[in-house]
Amino acid sequence: MRRTVVLFAAALAAAAPALAQSNRGRVGIDAMVAPTSSLGVAFYLTDGLSLRPWLGLGYSDYSGFFANTGAQLRYELAAASRLSPYVSATAQFSHIGNPSGASVPVSGVVDQQLAQESNVGQFGSGLGARYRLPGNLALFGEGRVMYATSPTYGGSGWTTVDVNDRTRVDLALGLTYVFGGKSPRRRP
């Protein structure tokens, strides 16, 4: 496994620069570390518009097996620039293997045990920025507001802040590698 990671990192380091190239029709890989760890694919429909489905899997002693899958539609406002702001729309499905109950006040007097759903749909939108690194790599960071189809308790990641039992704010962080492309010609 370590050998594969080293070979993959060497391939990324040897990749040709992507700045000043069209992204239309290209494919990339997204690796997110927040709000949960996941891997995805980036399909560039135009230079600025991309569709990004992903899958995240994990295990926790607290909640058991969990999974999330989703897709994002992202539009970069300055796709040809090294730094580009973007807007996004996200839909996500999450499964929690061992949902826990949460004690919440009912009518301000009595605590009642509420069970968290094990399957939750979420929808949201966000604002972010993508920064191209040398080669075909880019870093991205995004703030997004997500709305859940059923109450959730306790957040879903280390960069998540709950607004109420159905709404939260996420800070998404990740890295994209875009395949293909030729090195731009150097002027003499």
VOZA-374909 format. One record per residue: x, y, z of N, C-alpha, C, O in turn. Coordinates in steps of 0.001 Angstrom, whole numbers, padded with zeros to 6 digits, always signed. Last residue first. Example, Ala and Ser with C-alpha at 12.3 -4.5 7.8 and 13.67 -1.06 7.14 Angstrom:
<pts>
+012850-002250+007080+013670-001060+007140+012900+000030+007870+013409+001138+008039/+013190-005690+007800+012300-004500+007800+013200-003300+007800+014236-003319+008465/
</pts>
This chain:
<pts>
+010791+031642-026353+012260+031811-026277+012646+033166-025731+013833+033466-025604/+008117+030379-024342+008582+031350-025340+010088+031545-025207+010613+031607-024096/+006950+027116-024068+007745+028205-023489+008195+029118-024604+008603+028669-025675/+003685+025786-024207+004966+026071-024868+005656+027245-024224+005026+028244-023876/+002341+023876-021493+002292+025043-022362+003663+025283-022968+004685+025021-022333/+001962+020332-021700+002683+021464-021128+002569+022657-022057+002682+022505-023273/-001365+019076-022028+000020+019179-022478+000647+020385-021813-000036+021329-021418/-003761+016812-020587-003224+018137-020878-001775+018076-021286-001050+017145-020935/-004470+014542-017848-004349+014989-019232-003773+016372-019371-003358+017006-018400/-006331+015010-014761-005587+014200-015731-005510+014892-017083-006360+015714-017426/-005984+016868-011876-006657+016807-013165-005770+016043-014148-004604+016387-014342/-006553+016541-008493-005571+016252-009534-006341+016090-010835-007256+015270-010910/-007313+018492-005656-007757+017940-006934-006555+017688-007819-005645+018514-007895/-008025+018462-002206-006998+018532-003242-007559+017872-004494-008201+016825-004416/-009795+020250+000453-009384+019127-000369-008337+019477-001406-007837+020599-001480/-012360+020995+002788-010968+021181+002376-010549+019987+001531-010896+018847+001841/-015227+022692+003880-014699+021576+003094-013295+021927+002625-013061+023026+002123/-016940+023412+006623-015770+023916+005913-015173+022708+005211-014667+021797+005866/-020467+023702+007054-019268+022886+006863-018158+023728+006253-018412+024641+005466/-023149+024220+009150-022184+024892+008284-020935+024025+008257-020405+023655+009305/-026499+022881+009243-025131+022993+009723-024300+023755+008700-024695+023913+007544/-029774+021990+010287-028901+022862+009495-027512+022915+010104-027358+022985+011324/-031271+020509+012070-031315+020153+010646-030334+020944+009781-030101+020571+008632/-030961+021508+014642-030945+020058+014466-031014+019607+013006-030830+018422+012731/-028739+024308+013870-029857+023726+014609-029873+022233+014294-028903+021722+013734/-026014+024531+013312-026821+025742+013489-028071+025376+014277-028422+026057+015240/-022946+022971+013998-024398+022833+013937-025056+024181+014170-024706+024894+015110/-020114+022928+012074-020764+023648+013167-022269+023511+012987-022810+023890+011949/-017271+021045+011136-018715+021240+011058-019216+021975+012294-018798+021687+013415/-014787+019917+010965-014951+021286+010459-016424+021625+010294-016788+022404+009414/-014934+017316+011808-014191+018248+012663-014261+019684+012157-013829+020595+012864/-018327+016092+011332-016917+016210+011010-016258+017272+011871-016929+018029+012572/-020971+016289+011844-020531+015136+011064-019068+015240+010687-018618+014527+009790/-023047+017061+014771-022177+017348+013633-021755+016096+012899-022126+014984+013274/-024900+016494+016818-023481+016312+017063-022569+016511+015878-021394+016155+015963/-027682+015200+015141-027137+015736+016383-025639+015496+016431-025171+014402+016114/-030390+015806+012899-029081+015218+013177-028530+015895+014419-028877+017039+014713/-033674+015286+011585-032785+015865+012598-031483+015084+012751-031480+013853+012735/-033757+015031+007972-034241+014638+009295-033253+015181+010328-032115+015502+009984/-032593+016263+005820-033999+015881+005686-034605+015368+006994-035826+015277+007115/-030482+019120+006400-030742+017681+006477-032236+017397+006413-033047+018189+006890/-028573+021489+004677-029852+021236+005326-030138+019736+005260-030049+019138+004188/-025548+023337+004855-026234+022090+004502-027507+021948+005329-027522+022246+006523/-023459+025707+003517-024570+025520+004444-025343+024299+003954-025743+024229+002792/-019906+025883+003249-021220+025554+002703-022234+025396+003826-021895+024999+004941/-016822+027027+002144-017798+027104+003222-019159+026804+002627-019538+027395+001616/-013894+025470+000926-015260+025931+000685-016040+025981+001985-015932+025086+002823/-010910+025116-000886-011551+025302+000409-012914+025924+000169-013069+026796-000686/-008454+023268-002699-009710+024003-002611-010208+024047-001177-009961+023145-000377/-005560+023054-004791-006152+023011-003450-007499+023714-003510-007674+024654-004285/-004512+021141-007564-005169+022340-007071-005691+022077-005668-006206+020995-005388/-002203+019887-010045-002802+019875-008706-003466+021208-008381-003043+022262-008857/-000630+019561-012268-002076+019421-012428-002815+019381-011100-003942+018890-011036/+001948+021989-011770+001485+020686-012229-000023+020700-012352-000622+021761-012524/+001666+024143-008934+002407+023693-010120+001985+022268-010492+001702+021448-009618/-001812+024705-008026-000412+024511-007684+000336+024164-008965-000298+023914-009990/-004584+026809-007944-003770+025871-008716-002335+025887-008242-001725+026943-008078/-007162+027008-005723-005839+027560-005992-005006+026508-006708-004744+025439-006157/-010515+027907-005368-009600+026887-005845-008283+027583-006187-008277+028617-006855/-012975+028665-002918-011880+029114-003776-011002+027920-004113-010769+027042-003282/-016552+029039-002381-015213+028548-002115-014188+029167-003038-014485+030063-003827/-019785+028660-001060-018830+029542-001725-017441+029048-001381-017170+028680-000238/-022721+026529-001418-021526+027069-000797-020756+028022-001686-021028+028171-002877/-025622+024648-000387-024884+025468-001348-023700+026091-000625-023670+026173+000603/-027414+021484+000002-026847+022764+000399-026174+023497-000737-026154+023043-001881/-028868+018655+001587-028782+019524+000419-028199+020848+000865-028457+021295+001983/-029027+015240+002569-028633+016616+002858-028487+017387+001550-028040+016843+000539/-030561+012436+004141-030272+013187+002924-029944+014622+003303-030515+015163+004250/-029648+009777+006197-030015+011184+006137-029625+011759+004783-028492+011589+004332/-030124+007007+008180-029973+007448+006801-030506+008870+006674-031662+009141+006999/-030617+006765+010864-029368+006193+010371-029103+006590+008923-027959+006516+008474/-031739+009403+012991-031950+008553+011825-030611+007999+011356-029588+008680+011439/-031523+009344+016497-031039+009921+015256-031282+008921+014130-031053+007724+014302/-034065+009591+018905-033190+008716+018124-032800+009409+016831-033644+009991+016149/-034190+011387+021879-034560+011324+020471-033567+010443+019741-032359+010550+019950/-035382+011605+025101-034405+010913+024272-034938+010831+022840-036011+010273+022609/-035991+014681+026666-036554+013526+025989-035470+012918+025108-034727+013641+024444/-036244+016541+029615-035379+016017+028563-036036+014773+027978-036565+013929+028701/-038585+019124+030292-038206+017726+030418-037251+017348+029287-037424+017778+028147/-038666+021973+029708-038840+021415+031033-038225+020021+031167-037426+019781+032072/-038760+023038+027139-037900+023678+028117-037944+023065+029499-037304+023595+030407/-040114+021445+025368-040876+022503+026043-040079+023144+027164-040668+023742+028063/-037520+019295+025799-038810+019418+025138-039642+020381+025968-039849+020147+027159/-034006+019158+025349-035143+019657+026119-036403+019750+025261-036353+020230+024128/-032529+016003+024407-032804+017403+024120-033987+017867+024957-034881+017075+025253/-030194+013565+023936-031121+014083+024924-031301+015578+024676-030333+016336+024728/-030004+011314+021289-029558+012590+021844-030622+013094+022803-031814+013049+022500/-028770+008086+020335-029837+008982+020752-029247+010257+021314-028103+010268+021767/-026900+007111+017418-027078+007265+018865-028255+008176+019139-028679+008943+018275/-026692+004654+014907-027108+005992+015312-027362+006045+016812-027961+005139+017392/-024559+002936+013538-025081+002787+014885-025533+004153+015377-024838+004766+016187/-023996+003726+010851-024267+002339+011204-024914+002141+012549-025752+001251+012695/-025306+006161+008883-024602+005977+010153-024986+004593+010660-026166+004314+010875/-025070+007543+005721-025533+006391+006488-024656+006263+007729-023429+006257+007640/-026069+010258+003668-025194+009722+004712-025868+008553+005419-027072+008572+005679/-025962+011929+000629-026674+010916+001404-025683+010333+002402-024575+009953+002024/-026167+015208-000779-025395+014153-000121-026336+013204+000606-027370+013615+001131/-025593+017839-003020-026572+016881-002497-025775+015699-001959-024826+015240-002594/-024751+021256-003585-024358+019922-003132-025569+019122-002681-026469+019660-002036/-023459+023799-005572-024693+023205-005063-024367+021737-004771-023778+021052-005607/-021228+026646-005467-021536+025222-005588-022927+024902-005064-023491+025621-004239/-018873+028956-006849-020141+028703-006159-020474+027238-006392-020058+026652-007391/-015472+030187-006476-016524+029385-007100-017765+029329-006223-017718+029612-005026/-012466+031964-007419-013604+031755-006527-014649+030894-007249-014703+030874-008479/-009235+030963-008220-010584+031159-008749-011629+030958-007659-011676+029897-007037/-005969+031480-009047-006900+031526-007919-008281+031845-008474-008476+032875-009120/-005052+031299-011686-004440+030450-010658-005353+030359-009436-005499+029286-008852/-007689+031325-014196-006768+031967-013245-006191+030949-012272-006761+029879-012059/-009647+030155-015682-008304+030184-016253-007265+030772-015296-006069+030713-015581/-012036+030486-014181-011477+029146-014366-010036+029157-014890-009270+028247-014570/-013481+032274-012358-012279+032655-013111-011473+031387-013386-010360+031232-012883/-015647+030964-011190-015867+032266-011810-014691+032727-012655-014884+033505-013590/-016733+027677-011409-015604+028549-011105-015757+029846-011886-015972+029828-013098/-019275+025846-010100-018979+026790-011178-017880+027743-010723-018060+028514-009780/-020250+022507-009441-019400+023644-009081-019168+024525-010306-018902+024031-011401/-022256+020262-007948-022147+021005-009185-021414+022291-008822-021890+023073-008000/-021631+017214-006333-021593+018668-006282-021513+019205-007703-020794+018669-008547/-022895+014407-004601-022439+015034-005833-022529+016547-005661-023383+017070-004946/-022275+011560-002452-022932+012774-002879-022395+013255-004207-021565+012608-004845/-022201+009539+000405-022018+009664-001032-022788+010902-001466-023829+011234-000899/-020846+008088+003275-021545+009200+002657-021211+009203+001180-020088+008909+000770/-020992+005873+006055-020704+006121+004642-021436+007380+004215-022508+007697+004729/-019780+004025+008855-020537+005123+008270-020083+005330+006836-018955+005008+006460/-019812+001683+011497-019554+001951+010088-020380+003150+009641-021548+003275+010009/-019853+003202+014773-019720+002052+013891-019378+002481+012472-018737+003510+012262/-019847+005335+016531-021021+005160+015673-020929+003972+014727-021852+003751+013942/-017547+004938+018206-018760+005568+018718-019981+005225+017866-021031+004866+018401/-015519+003946+016710-015941+003168+017874-017278+003676+018407-018046+002915+018994/-016024+004208+013210-015793+004888+014480-016254+003963+015599-017263+003272+015459/-015074+004138+009845-015520+003396+011016-015140+004191+012256-014058+004773+012329/-015985+004979+006406-015198+005018+007625-015779+004173+008726-016838+003565+008572/-016062+006511+003164-016343+005385+004042-015498+005500+005299-014404+006063+005259/-017390+008456+000547-016576+008429+001760-017015+007277+002646-018212+007082+002859/-017459+009488-002761-017818+008433-001817-016853+008498-000641-015639+008585-000827/-018806+011842-005217-017796+011316-004290-018375+010218-003415-019589+010033-003330/-019043+013856-008257-019566+012839-007335-018449+012311-006435-017281+012322-006825/-019073+016759-009636-018124+016081-008761-018818+015099-007819-019150+015466-006692/-018984+018655-012558-019822+017758-011755-018874+016870-010976-017964+016280-011559/-018209+022071-013389-017821+020673-013180-018846+019960-012313-019489+020564-011455/-017509+024887-015332-018557+024071-014719-018100+022622-014595-017659+022016-015572/-015457+026212-016727-015787+026619-015367-016756+025720-014631-016824+025781-013403/-015145+024856-019174-013967+025332-018446-014288+025656-016988-013469+025399-016105/-017557+022185-018799-017026+023340-019521-015772+023769-018761-015380+023108-017800/-017432+019799-017386-018392+019918-018475-018030+021087-019389-018178+020995-020607/-015232+017820-015882-015320+019213-016324-016206+019289-017562-015794+018897-018653/-015685+015831-013201-015939+015847-014638-016131+017294-015059-017094+017935-014639/-013927+014402-010649-014347+015700-011177-014480+015589-012686-013507+015287-013377/-014608+012070-008123-014192+012286-009496-014740+013633-009938-015886+013971-009639/-013387+011435-004762-014381+011696-005785-013756+011871-007146-012536+011827-007302/-013215+010342-001407-012595+010415-002726-013692+010621-003751-014783+010063-003636/-013096+011620+001977-013758+010999+000838-012925+011164-000424-012042+012019-000495/-013576+012360+005371-012638+011929+004334-013404+011238+003213-014253+010382+003462/-015653+015202+006135-015277+013808+006327-014314+013429+005207-014251+014122+004192/-015505+017885+005434-015816+017552+006811-015617+016079+007139-015429+015733+008306/-012088+017053+004782-013069+017641+005674-014332+017953+004877-014212+018271+003694/-010535+016022+002872-010191+015654+004235-011190+016214+005226-011137+015874+006408/-010948+014731-000385-011379+015656+000658-010977+015121+002019-011068+013922+002285/-009723+014577-003512-009525+013949-002205-009891+014991-001163-009227+016023-001059/-010706+014069-006832-010793+014926-005647-010542+014079-004407-011092+012986-004275/-009396+013799-010033-009681+013085-008785-009668+014100-007656-008736+014895-007535/-010769+014604-013307-009836+014715-012193-010264+013847-011026-011338+013245-011028/-010960+015085-016806-011409+014352-015626-010344+014503-014551-009151+014528-014853/-012100+017312-019437-011079+016633-018635-011707+015979-017406-012837+016287-017027/-013952+018819-020814-013815+017419-021169-012783+016650-020352-012611+015448-020559/-012236+021806-020235-013417+021189-020839-013120+019750-021272-012162+019496-022002/-010058+023188-019402-010431+022012-018612-011577+021245-019236-011869+020129-018806/-007416+024564-021267-008846+024385-021141-009106+023115-020320-008449+022093-020523/-004631+026142-019691-005214+025107-020520-006714+025092-020312-007214+025559-019289/-003332+027753-017897-003482+028248-019264-003989+027166-020208-003790+027270-021418/-002021+025127-015913-002394+026536-016027-002442+026921-017495-001625+026427-018272/-000979+022629-015713-002324+022739-016270-002767+024183-016431-003808+024434-017039/+002181+021028-016282+001388+022153-015780+000033+022257-016475-000084+022003-017674/+002412+017407-015991+002615+018661-016736+001747+019772-016156+000687+019495-015595/+003739+015453-013252+002667+015861-014168+002965+017214-014806+003671+018049-014240/+005439+014574-011331+005963+014650-012698+004936+015154-013706+005240+015269-014893/+003879+014474-009052+004981+015438-009095+005528+015612-010510+006027+016684-010852/+002190+012319-009665+001642+013662-009526+002730+014722-009645+002519+015759-010274/+004030+010222-009606+003323+010535-010850+002728+011935-010806+002759+012656-011804/+004736+010279-006907+005762+010550-007922+005119+010905-009259+005603+011788-009967/+002283+009535-005753+002840+010861-005458+003912+011232-006490+003985+012389-006904/+002103+006897-006736+001087+007877-007103+001606+009297-006874+001392+010172-007713/+004326+005756-005440+004283+005810-006902+003260+006832-007393+003517+007554-008357/+003472+006034-002763+004715+006673-003212+004726+006804-004735+005097+007853-005262/+001150+004437-002804+001053+005855-002462+002292+006607-002947+002171+007706-003487/+002293+001942-003382+001325+002538-004301+001205+004034-004062+001164+004814-005013/+003828+001550-001068+004494+001613-002370+003582+002279-003401+004044+003090-004204/+001896+001281+000842+002776+002452+000882+003472+002657-000443+003680+003786-000887/+000821-001186+000000+000000+000000+000000+000868+001254+000000+000606+002189-000757/
</pts>
